[in-house]
Amino acid sequence: MLVLAASVVLGPEAAADGPGPGEAGDVLVPGVVGGGRSEYPMDTPDQVLPPLQPEGEVPVPEPQEEDEGLVEYVPRSAVGAACTAKTGTYQRRVERLLGLTADGRQSQADCKAIKAFQVREKIKPANGYAGPVTWARAELLAARKSLDPGKRCPVKKYAVACVDLDRQLMWVQKGKKVTYSVVNVRSGRVGYATRKGWHTVYWRHKNHWSSIYDTPMPFAQFFSGGQAFHAVYGQLATPTGSRGCVNLGYRNAEKLWGVLRKGDRVYIWGKRPGS
């Protein structure tokens, strides 16, 4: 039998959406001790001007191949709960994606369905909290069935890298043919928005290091000032976003490197949830 966290009582008075990242309320923490951490905790900054082009080539490190699975971020007060009544920024979105009543309120039925999804997708802890990791996975699976329901990605004769900030997804298509399958991304946080509209890949640097924070940016493909597609180490779905760049998992960024070329077009729309 499912047991809801004792500190929260379900009922009509429950908020439709809990506090988002950076707002007052329960701080989101990795639900598994030691999980969800990045090898490089400082992500790259948004630089308005193009980055400095280095004189030499310093290889970026390979990521650790240890697969700890997906670690969800949960409210601190919900750590250890078997099935939590806590809700947050992504509750209503996850409910919609899982075919539940999208009211933003956590019922026992909602918690059971979300928990079952987390178990199936190997997301830990499976306690029913609809956090950024659960939402990102649900969006990706839905997009694999219906890639662009709003038809926002322009259909052109040339390749277009399409970035959907609403769903935190990207793919590449040429005409109606998808040349790079949809993947999860992480875009700019509050105060560091990823710039929307049309852009062009103007510089590519496979072994790039941020000149400000000395942070590796593998497979960097710059499209707007210092904003670029590039790989990050560790978990991609986190409560906060990047500092303007479009982050990808290491292997996905490596694959994108082989798809895009200098001069290719980029189209970005929407808004990152919670930003």
VEXSEKE-805738 format. One record per residue: residue number from 1; residue in one letter; chain; x negated, y, z negated of N, C-alpha, C in turn. Coordinates in steps of 0.001 Angstrom, whole numbers. Atoms other than C-alpha are relative to their C-alpha. Layout:
BEGIN
 pos code unit    n_xx    n_yy    n_zz   ca_xx   ca_yy   ca_zz    c_xx    c_yy    c_zz
 NUM    A    A       X       Y       Z       X       Y       Z       X       Y       Z
...
This chain:
BEGIN
 pos code unit    n_xx    n_yy    n_zz   ca_xx   ca_yy   ca_zz    c_xx    c_yy    c_zz
   1    M    A    -851   -1196       0       0       0       0    -882    1240       0
   2    L    A     775   -1220    -102   -1288    3433     911     237     895   -1199
   3    V    A     -94    -895    1147   -2022    5807   -1951    -511    1363     407
   4    L    A     409   -1353    -351   -2107    9544   -1312    -790     618   -1136
   5    A    A     831    -664    1008   -4660   11722   -3089     893     650   -1046
   6    A    A    -886    -443    1077   -3171   12555   -6468      42    1513    -149
   7    S    A      54   -1448     202   -4202   16201   -6324     939     757     919
   8    V    A    -874    -668    -959   -1785   16931   -3491    1338    -700      50
   9    V    A   -1345     566     -60    1969   16417   -3393     611     331    1352
  10    L    A    -638    -223   -1289    3701   15947     -57    1389     573    -209
  11    G    A   -1328    -560      95    6838   17949     551     166    1133     962
  12    P    A    -255   -1057    -956    8451   20718    2584    -822    1252    -247
  13    E    A     780   -1188     278    6297   23299     843   -1423     -98     539
  14    A    A    1359     163    -505    3103   21840    2374    -231     912    1185
  15    A    A     330    -936   -1091    1343   24255    4727     -50    -738    1326
  16    A    A      27     607   -1330    1727   23577    8444   -1427    -236     450
  17    D    A    1408     159    -330   -2001   24079    8919    -818     489   -1174
  18    G    A     868    -381    1097   -4619   24140    6212   -1042     988     459
  19    P    A    1036    -964    -334   -7565   26509    6090    -964    -557    1018
  20    G    A     941     421   -1020   -9860   26346    9087   -1418     203    -469
  21    P    A    1399    -159     368  -13648   26324    9102    -323    1443    -344
  22    G    A     402   -1340     378  -15020   29324    7269    1056     766    -759
  23    E    A   -1063    -688     725  -11675   30230    5684      -4    -445   -1457
  24    A    A     -91     367    1408  -10819   30127    2006     667   -1361    -125
  25    G    A    -598    1302     202   -9962   26698     700   -1070   -1054    -179
  26    D    A     908    1113     160  -11548   23269     455   -1098      27    1062
  27    V    A    1124      73    -928  -15002   23115    2020     -54   -1396     598
  28    L    A     113    1296    -647  -15383   20336    4588   -1422    -521    -141
  29    V    A    1300     641     189  -18216   17921    3855      44   -1363     678
  30    P    A      -6    1358    -550  -19339   14631    5439     666    -966    -964
  31    G    A    -733     927     865  -17012   11945    4125    -805   -1200    -422
  32    V    A     907    1079     366  -19897    9478    3951   -1306     643    -447
  33    V    A    1224    -594     535  -22917   10364    1801   -1154    -213     975
  34    G    A    1131      76    -917  -25844   11179    4069     387     -58    1456
  35    G    A    -455     106   -1375  -23720   11000    7196     272    1351     619
  36    G    A    -382   -1209    -714  -22969   13595    9858   -1053    1078      32
  37    R    A    1041   -1016      38  -26292   15375    9441    -791      27    1304
  38    S    A     796    -168   -1209  -28405   16726   12275   -1475     -17    -349
  39    E    A    1441     -30     212  -32142   16222   12656    -500    1439     -20
  40    Y    A     342   -1414     -33  -32301   19948   13388    1226     786    -427
  41    P    A   -1215    -629     518  -29743   21709   11142     290    1376     579
  42    M    A    -244   -1311    -584  -30206   25128   12800     233    -157    1498
  43    D    A    -229      95   -1432  -28524   25112   16198    -477    1279     682
  44    T    A     615   -1083    -750  -29549   27493   18923     843    1259      -5
  45    P    A    -726   -1268      28  -28620   31181   18949     495     414    1374
  46    D    A    -442    -619   -1236  -26708   33087   21571    -941    1166     291
  47    Q    A     866   -1088    -421  -29206   35262   23388     651     664    1215
  48    V    A    -637    -711   -1107  -27671   37921   25625    -923      18    1204
  49    L    A     967     -37   -1087  -30856   38181   27672    -474   -1406     332
  50    P    A     534    1322    -348  -32335   35241   29576   -1137    -376    -936
  51    P    A    1066     438     903  -34716   33143   27462   -1369     191     626
  52    L    A    1367     -95    -490  -38458   33502   27707    -392   -1314     650
  53    Q    A     456    1209    -670  -39953   31058   30180   -1404    -335    -504
  54    P    A    1282     348     620  -42793   29233   28427   -1105    -215    1020
  55    E    A    1143     193    -881  -46260   29056   29877    -356   -1474     114
  56    G    A     326    1418     -19  -46819   25429   28932    1238    -861    -174
  57    E    A   -1101     943     138  -44667   22318   28632    -215    -838   -1247
  58    V    A      79     772    1234  -44103   20899   25159    1192    -952     -35
  59    P    A   -1122     941     -24  -42002   17702   25245     866     116   -1247
  60    V    A    -904      10    1147  -38935   17741   23033      58   -1419    -543
  61    P    A     -13    1348     586  -38550   14809   20623    1178    -821     493
  62    E    A   -1086     931    -296  -36500   11763   21474     884    -121   -1243
  63    P    A    -875     146    1182  -33452   11300   19247    -193   -1351    -658
  64    Q    A      10    1282     682  -33337    8619   16624    1152    -832     522
  65    E    A   -1007     861    -614  -31442    5657   18031     911    -679   -1009
  66    E    A    -849     624    1010  -29879    4645   14729    1443     435     184
  67    D    A   -1416    -291    -208  -26122    4426   15235     745    -141   -1320
  68    E    A    -716      43    1283  -24421    5379   11984    1506      71     194
  69    G    A   -1413    -151    -288  -21065    5649   13735     432    1445    -143
  70    L    A    -541   -1351     113  -18825    8693   13625     389     275   -1443
  71    V    A    -287    -363    1386  -18650   10411   10250     889    1234     -13
  72    E    A    -948   -1106      67  -15619   12604    9622    -366     969   -1114
  73    Y    A     130   -1025    1032  -15770   15870    7702    1348     142    -692
  74    V    A   -1238     -22     774  -13194   15944    4925    -117    1044   -1104
  75    P    A      63    -907    1159  -12249   18364    2118    -733    -683   -1150
  76    R    A     764     583    1104  -14520   17876    -870     904    -748    -984
  77    S    A    -921     621     962  -11495   17052   -3025     602   -1297     526
  78    A    A    -579    1212    -578  -10497   14260    -617   -1016   -1123     152
  79    V    A    1021    1045     -94  -13799   12371    -707     372   -1149    -939
  80    G    A    -326    1174     809  -13068    8854   -1910    1471    -352     -15
  81    A    A   -1433     296     -24   -9300    9064   -1326     284   -1145     969
  82    A    A    -378    1096    -882   -7704    5953     153     805     499    1183
  83    C    A    -812    -603   -1059   -5235    8037    2148     385    1394    -485
  84    T    A    -147   -1338     532   -5284   11786    1745    1190     754     589
  85    A    A   -1093    -863    -451   -2413   14269    1972    -526    1335     512
  86    K    A     596   -1259    -438   -4845   17063    2842     170     192    1505
  87    T    A     -82    -324   -1421   -4383   18829    6171    -914    1183     277
  88    G    A     878   -1085    -385   -6503   21279    8127     283     475    1410
  89    T    A    -130    -620   -1325   -7076   23004   11450     506    -963    1070
  90    Y    A    -251     938   -1094   -6709   19841   13532    1208    -907    -220
  91    Q    A   -1091     910     333   -3694   18176   11867    1050     -77    1096
  92    R    A   -1061      -4    -999   -1041   19269   14352    -490    -543    1345
  93    R    A     560     472   -1269   -3322   18562   17317    -130   -1520      12
  94    V    A     147    1451      79   -4079   15042   16157    1361    -682       3
  95    E    A   -1358     560     -11    -413   14370   15463     544     -73    1425
  96    R    A    -490     -25   -1387     451   15407   19020    -697   -1068     846
  97    L    A     759     949    -805   -2312   13272   20532     331   -1452    -344
  98    L    A    -341    1364     415   -1251   10211   18535    1486    -305     134
  99    G    A   -1421     231    -217    2425   10626   19435     832     111   -1259
 100    L    A    -743    -204    1238    3488   11651   15929     774    1314      63
 101    T    A    -685   -1288      79    5815   14493   14963   -1021    1077    -314
 102    A    A    1060   -1006     137    3560   17513   15433     482    1178    -844
 103    D    A    -461   -1062     896    4593   19528   12383   -1107     503    -925
 104    G    A    1109    -443     830    1196   19889   10729      65    -456   -1440
 105    R    A    -160     481    1370    2381   18104    7592    -390   -1478     -63
 106    Q    A     482    1370     142     853   14874    6330     994    -851    -785
 107    S    A    -878     962     657    3433   12187    5589    -780   -1304    -171
 108    Q    A     651    1303     149    2566    8658    4540    -104    -699    1343
 109    A    A      35     610   -1334    3451    7505    8071   -1113     621     843
 110    D    A    1078    -676    -728    1104   10141    9534   -1356    -521    -453
 111    C    A    1277     441     547   -1712    9119    7226    -314   -1425     447
 112    K    A     189    1385    -410   -1220    5455    8084    -411     -69    1466
 113    A    A     301      20   -1434   -1294    6183   11854   -1397     570     268
 114    I    A    1317    -614    -190   -4340    8457   11636   -1094    -932    -517
 115    K    A     957     941     578   -6127    5976    9410    -231   -1183     939
 116    A    A     122    1116    -932   -5415    3162   11891    -840     402    1216
 117    F    A     799    -506   -1118   -6854    5303   14708   -1469      95    -398
 118    Q    A    1384    -129     469   -9984    6003   12644    -662   -1370    -122
 119    V    A     550    1352     106  -10477    2308   11936    -318    -534    1390
 120    R    A     184     500   -1367  -10048    1457   15621   -1195     647     697
 121    E    A    1081    -739    -658  -12520    4142   16717   -1272      64    -842
 122    K    A    1184     112     865  -15006    3357   13911    -426    1358    -567
 123    I    A     242   -1286     648  -14681    6768   12263      69    -204   -1507
 124    K    A      56     176    1459  -15704    6842    8611     -36    1361    -684
 125    P    A    -875     986     635  -14218    7347    6126    1370      -5     682
 126    A    A   -1346     102    -564  -10893    6090    7441     999     262   -1120
 127    N    A    -913    -351    1102   -8728    7991    4965    1165     866     469
 128    G    A   -1156    -710    -525   -6226    9658    7299    -171    1496     152
 129    Y    A     186   -1447    -161   -7733   13157    7257    -330     308    1459
 130    A    A     188    -373   -1404   -7469   14739   10712   -1024    1129     101
 131    G    A    1080    -968     -78  -10828   16481   10884    -536     152    1409
 132    P    A     536    -281   -1334  -13006   17636   13805    -434   -1243     763
 133    V    A     472    1213    -679  -14384   14157   14539    1175    -808     541
 134    T    A   -1198     729    -424  -10989   12445   14677     658     715    1170
 135    W    A    -616    -781   -1075   -9596   15264   16828    -803    -108    1295
 136    A    A     836      55   -1199  -12566   15240   19241     138   -1342     701
 137    R    A    -132    1326    -599  -12276   11509   19782    1359    -174     649
 138    A    A   -1356     119    -557   -8515   11682   20320     139     815    1284
 139    E    A     -53    -834   -1217   -8905   14525   22849    -721    -680    1154
 140    L    A     766     658   -1057  -11542   12606   24793     768   -1176     584
 141    L    A    -751    1153    -480   -9440    9459   24997    1214     435     819
 142    A    A   -1154    -510    -748   -6404   11477   26126    -435     544    1356
 143    A    A     480    -586   -1251   -8466   13288   28781    -404   -1071    1010
 144    R    A     346    1093    -917   -9638    9987   30227    1231    -518     738
 145    K    A   -1254     399    -650   -5993    9296   31029     602    1136     819
 146    S    A    -532   -1189    -686   -4993   12845   32033   -1042    1110    -143
 147    L    A    1173    -858     119   -8060   14934   32779     326    1470    -143
 148    D    A    -238   -1446     -43   -6661   18373   33532    1487     295     185
 149    P    A   -1453    -163    -136   -2915   18538   32819     420    1431     317
 150    G    A    -331   -1390    -282   -2937   22344   32979    -553     498    1319
 151    K    A     605    -338   -1300   -4842   22314   36309    -796    1304     -91
 152    R    A     806   -1197     203   -7277   24906   34985   -1327     -43     743
 153    C    A    1285     118    -691  -10387   23552   36680     177     303    1478
 154    P    A    -169    -374   -1410  -10732   25239   40096    -441   -1111     945
 155    V    A     337     996   -1021  -10714   22894   43077    -700     726    1140
 156    K    A     812    -663   -1015  -13518   24036   45378    -740   -1028     846
 157    K    A     774     895    -858  -15569   22564   48190   -1360    -303    -613
 158    Y    A    1285     185     660  -18647   22918   45994     222    -519   -1424
 159    A    A     -83     541    1356  -19428   21430   42582     301    1104   -1009
 160    V    A    -342    -928    1076  -17893   23163   39552     -79    -750   -1329
 161    A    A      47     541    1358  -18835   22404   35956    1097     686    -798
 162    C    A   -1166    -562     677  -15562   22905   34100    -101    -237   -1503
 163    V    A      90      65    1459  -15575   23688   30372    1317     477    -591
 164    D    A   -1280    -284     632  -12287   23554   28477    -250     229   -1491
 165    L    A     269    -319    1397  -12840   25370   25175    1144    -424    -910
 166    D    A   -1157     404     809   -9311   24566   23969    -161   -1420    -515
 167    R    A     131    1414     346  -10054   20847   23996   -1447    -394    -300
 168    Q    A    1421     276     211  -13870   21111   23647    -457   -1184     856
 169    L    A     343    1023    -978  -14391   19049   26780    -642     654    1217
 170    M    A     516    -481   -1280  -16313   19395   30032    -135   -1165     966
 171    W    A     226     970   -1059  -16657   17600   33339    -449     782    1231
 172    V    A     401    -632   -1259  -17926   18302   36862     817    -624    1116
 173    Q    A    -737     516   -1145  -15844   18018   39994    -362     773    1258
 174    K    A     211    -598   -1316  -16333   18707   43678    1235    -310     814
 175    G    A   -1319     241    -556  -13003   19215   45375     846    -657   -1078
 176    K    A    -776     740     990  -10778   16694   43620    -749   -1215    -531
 177    K    A     794    1135     447  -13569   14201   43059    -817     367   -1230
 178    V    A     766    -224    1226  -15012   14002   39543   -1371    -641     172
 179    T    A    1371     488    -174  -18798   13686   39803    -732    -192   -1321
 180    Y    A     542     191    1351  -19481   13794   36054    1196    -139    -922
 181    S    A   -1196     305     788  -16946   12187   33754     109     871   -1247
 182    V    A    -277    -883    1144  -15335   14113   30912    -723    -472   -1261
 183    V    A     699     271    1257  -17317   14348   27662     363    1075   -1018
 184    N    A    -175    -992    1065  -17004   16107   24315   -1133    1021      43
 185    V    A    1013   -1040     128  -18838   19409   23860     261     774   -1289
 186    R    A    -176    -912    1127  -19340   21971   21102    -373    1402     482
 187    S    A     226   -1361    -490  -18997   25651   21999    -179     971   -1159
 188    G    A     344   -1028     970  -19552   28957   20187     975     164   -1151
 189    R    A    -764    -224    1215  -18363   29587   16645     480    1455     -75
 190    V    A    -459   -1368     231  -16777   32762   15242   -1196     953      74
 191    G    A    1059    -983    -153  -18901   35741   16275   -1033    -348    1054
 192    Y    A     960     445   -1017  -20822   33726   18889     748    -719    1129
 193    A    A    -867     655    -980  -18166   32957   21488    -756    -330    1286
 194    T    A     499     360   -1319  -19143   31091   24621     747     847    1022
 195    R    A    -613    -938    -947  -18517   33519   27473     830    -730    1056
 196    K    A    -944     641    -916  -15529   32639   29622    -143     537    1417
 197    G    A      10    -439   -1395  -15009   32939   33365   -1019    -748     843
 198    W    A     932     611    -946  -17299   32177   36298   -1446     321    -353
 199    H    A    1432    -157     219  -21033   31655   35837    -742    -851    1021
 200    T    A     846     773    -910  -23933   30191   37793   -1205    -534    -755
 201    V    A    1212     562     585  -26679   27843   36671   -1185     681     669
 202    Y    A    1066    -794    -605  -29674   30129   37161   -1396    -475    -393
 203    W    A    1310     526     392  -32478   28326   35305     181   -1290    -769
 204    R    A     -43    1305     664  -33093   24761   34180   -1369    -298    -609
 205    H    A    1253     326     677  -35717   23668   31660     214   -1246    -841
 206    K    A    -249    1306     614  -35835   20018   30662    -479     -70   -1440
 207    N    A     573      53    1353  -38073   20455   27596     -23    1393    -613
 208    H    A     -67   -1375     482  -36836   23796   26310      22      50   -1523
 209    W    A     -29    -287    1428  -37461   25161   22809     516    1414    -193
 210    S    A    -473   -1335     316  -35586   28118   21340   -1171     842    -504
 211    S    A    1099    -879     400  -38036   31009   21037     294     738   -1307
 212    I    A    -372    -701    1236  -36123   32407   18033    -136    -907   -1222
 213    Y    A       4     883    1158  -35709   29405   15736    -894   -1229     168
 214    D    A     894    1128    -253  -38262   27012   17244     758   -1319     -88
 215    T    A    -878    1168       0  -35478   24510   17812      55    -601    1398
 216    P    A     -37     611   -1331  -35512   21995   20683    1376     101     637
 217    M    A   -1230     -66    -793  -32885   22423   23415    -192    -888    1237
 218    P    A     284     887   -1127  -33365   19325   25613     986     168    1154
 219    F    A    -814     -40   -1219  -32075   19396   29206     797    1299     100
 220    A    A    -674   -1301     -12  -31241   23125   28986     264     463    1428
 221    Q    A    -407    -546   -1295  -29320   24525   31953     741    1303    -284
 222    F    A    -509   -1316     374  -28765   28276   31501     943     532    1073
 223    F    A   -1008    -503    -937  -25669   29860   33040     464    1420    -305
 224    S    A    -410   -1368     352  -25104   33179   31178    -933     532   -1068
 225    G    A     969    -481     972  -27972   35015   29539    -680   -1161    -681
 226    G    A     598    1099     742  -29170   32705   26767     939   -1155    -262
 227    Q    A    -944    1100     193  -26098   30472   26887    -258   -1084    1047
 228    A    A     381    1114    -864  -26774   27051   28311     716   -1275    -409
 229    F    A    -318    1382     343  -25680   23448   28488   -1296    -590    -549
 230    H    A    1193     697     468  -28113   21477   26352     364   -1035   -1052
 231    A    A    -213    1072     966  -28452   18453   24121    -235     486   -1421
 232    V    A     276    -197    1418  -28280   18490   20334    -232   -1368    -620
 233    Y    A     296    1232     719  -29462   15912   17853    1045    -191   -1092
 234    G    A    -969     276    1046  -27128   14192   15457    1424     117     529
 235    Q    A   -1412      14    -343  -23356   14421   15417     437    1290     670
 236    L    A    -419   -1159    -784  -21666   16754   17905    1212     704    -603
 237    A    A   -1233    -583     550  -18232   17288   16332    -224     402   -1449
 238    T    A     250    -530    1338  -18717   19520   13285    1021    1097    -300
 239    P    A    -972   -1049     330  -16577   22062   11386    -286    1331     670
 240    T    A     341   -1256    -659  -18470   24972   12929    -552    -269    1388
 241    G    A     473     153   -1362  -19507   25592   16511   -1457     394     149
 242    S    A    1366    -408    -314  -22752   26559   18221    -123    1515    -139
 243    R    A     163   -1451     -46  -24162   30040   18543     101     493    1450
 244    G    A    -309    -464   -1345  -22851   30384   22077    -225   -1025    1079
 245    C    A     286    1009   -1014  -24336   27460   23974    1099   -1062      33
 246    V    A    -892    1144    -116  -22333   24497   25212    -832   -1235    -308
 247    N    A     781    1151     464  -23763   21584   23235     603   -1307     489
 248    L    A    -403    1355    -371  -23626   17975   24416    -825    -991    -804
 249    G    A     807    1068     558  -24760   14686   22945   -1216    -223     881
 250    Y    A    1269     110    -725  -28309   13823   23979     140    -755    1314
 251    R    A     -99     809   -1228  -27471   11084   26499     921     643    1031
 252    N    A    -889    -683    -943  -24610   13074   28015    -710    1185     655
 253    A    A     753   -1121    -563  -26880   16110   28447   -1041    -494     995
 254    E    A     983     592    -904  -29503   13895   30037     652    -368    1340
 255    K    A    -714     357   -1218  -26946   12617   32529     422    1241     776
 256    L    A    -397   -1240    -662  -25676   16137   33258   -1184     638     712
 257    W    A    1216    -524    -626  -29261   17144   34045    -162    -556    1422
 258    G    A     124     632   -1307  -29167   14709   36961    1137     327     956
 259    V    A   -1170    -324    -824  -25835   16052   38236     -30    1439     500
 260    L    A       2   -1412    -375  -26150   19846   38208   -1330     413     627
 261    R    A    1178    -580    -625  -28606   21896   40246      35    1508    -183
 262    K    A      55   -1457      42  -29755   25493   40187     919     561    1074
 263    G    A    -957    -585    -927  -27051   27614   41803    1394    -570     -98
 264    D    A   -1339     577     174  -24163   25360   40807     859     928    -864
 265    R    A    -931    -890     683  -21079   27120   39501     565    -643   -1258
 266    V    A    -569     400    1284  -19625   26956   36001    1252     826    -241
 267    Y    A   -1235    -724     317  -16063   27852   35023     454    -387   -1406
 268    I    A    -325     215    1413  -15076   28261   31360    1299     713    -354
 269    W    A   -1258    -614     423  -11645   28911   29841     386    -490   -1395
 270    G    A    -563     424    1277   -9733   28704   26570    -696     608   -1201
 271    K    A     556    -487    1254  -10771   29171   22949    -214   -1179    -939
 272    R    A     290    1073     948  -12431   26873   20431     958      77   -1188
 273    P    A    -891     -19    1165   -9950   25869   17687    -729     501   -1248
 274    G    A     579    -520    1213  -10601   27767   14483    -928    1178     195
 275    S    A     917   -1118    -251  -12670   30456   16200     751    1293     291
